[in-house]
Amino acid sequence: MECLRSSPLHANISTALDKYLEGIHVVQSRRKDEIVNASNRQSRGAPRCQDDRDVFALAVAIREMCAATRKVRTMLWCALQMTLPK
């Protein structure tokens, strides 16, 4: 869109995209932690029930990523509207 407009987009759009990417990385990290902790508990012969802290941290990260997704979709739609010819 920046190439089509021949000018940079608003700084808030870049910020929203950065927060969205950060949210994706946080969700990936929380999911990896959950998998590692579950496999560690299983290898020690602990009961199969999951630790609520891992699930809660993952749920919080997904909620934050969903909010960032809505924001970035709105910002990209606005940027598209500014890019299209009138």
Secondary structure, DSSP 8 states (H G I E B T S, - for coil): -HHHHTS---HHHHHHHHHHHHHHHHHHHHHHHHHHHHHHHHHTT--S---HHHHHHHHHHHHHHHHHHHHHHHHHHHHHHHHS--
